[in-house]
Each structure stands twice: as C-alpha cells, then as structure tokens.
Amino acid sequence: MIELAQGGEEVIITSQGKVVARLTGVAAAGAAPKADYKEWLTELANLRESLATGHAAPTTDEILKDLRSDWD
C-alpha cells in the first residue's frame, strides 16, 4: 500500500465496508513554494489601508491611566 501511495495513488482503507482511512503520498521535502516577504508586506499594508476606519484605539498606557484614575 505504501508503494502505491508513493506512486501517487490514493489508497482507501475500509473496515466492515466503511471508509476509515485514506492513504496518500506527500510532496517531496522542500517542494512548498517560498513566500515573497516583500510582496506579503505590501499586501498586508494594502489590506490594513482598505480596512482602516480612521478611529485610533487607545494605547495600553491610556487605558491603564484611565483605570487608575477611577480608583482615586
């Protein structure tokens, strides 16, 4: 079965007539495409710009200062 999967075949394993597993081959190591880091950063910047609401959230320091002023 392993040789079949290595050769690109999909092996279906059944138990009492029901499919319980599927055995397939995997891509060779290092075959995954490398992401272009600069392109990814550009896409991320474009996404952030397209989703910007113009509303700036308070910083952590501002939130803590506000909470501490409530305790006084």
N, C-alpha and C positions, 0 to 999 in steps of 0.2 A: 504494500500500500504506500509506503514511504517513497519508493521509486516512482510510482505513478504521480504522486503529488509533486515530487521534484521535477518531473517531466511536464508539469503544467496541468495535469488532470485534477479534477475535483473529485474526491472520494467521499461518498456519503456512507456513514455508519449507522446501521439501524439495530434496534432491539425489539423483538416481537412485532416487527413490521412498522415501527415508529422511528422516525429520524431522531437520533440522539447526538450526533456529532457530524461535523463536516471537516475534512482534512484537505488543506490546500497548500500549495507551495508559497514561499515568501520571496520577495525581491532580493537580489544579491546585496550584500552589505555595501553601504556607500552609494546605493543607487538613488537615494532620496535627493530631490533637487535642492540645491542650496538657495536660500532666500537672499535676495539682494537687499542688504541692510539699508542702504541709502534710499532705495525705492520704497521700502517698507516705511521708513520715517516720513517720506514725502506723503505717502498715502495716509498715514496716521495724522499728520498735520492737516491735510485736506479734510479728513473726517471730523477732526476737532473743530475746524473752522465752520464746517457745514452744520454742526450741531450746536454751535455756540448760541447762547440765549442772551448774552450781554449782561447777565446777572453774575456778579462775583460772589462766591461763597465766603463767609467769614473764615479767617485763619484760626488755627488752633489757639494761638495766643489771645485773639479777640474773644473767643468762646470762653476760655478759662477766666479772663479778666471779667467778663460779664457774669459768669457764675459766682466768682469770688465777691463781686460787688453785691450780689443778692444775699450773701451770708452776713454782711455787715449790718 
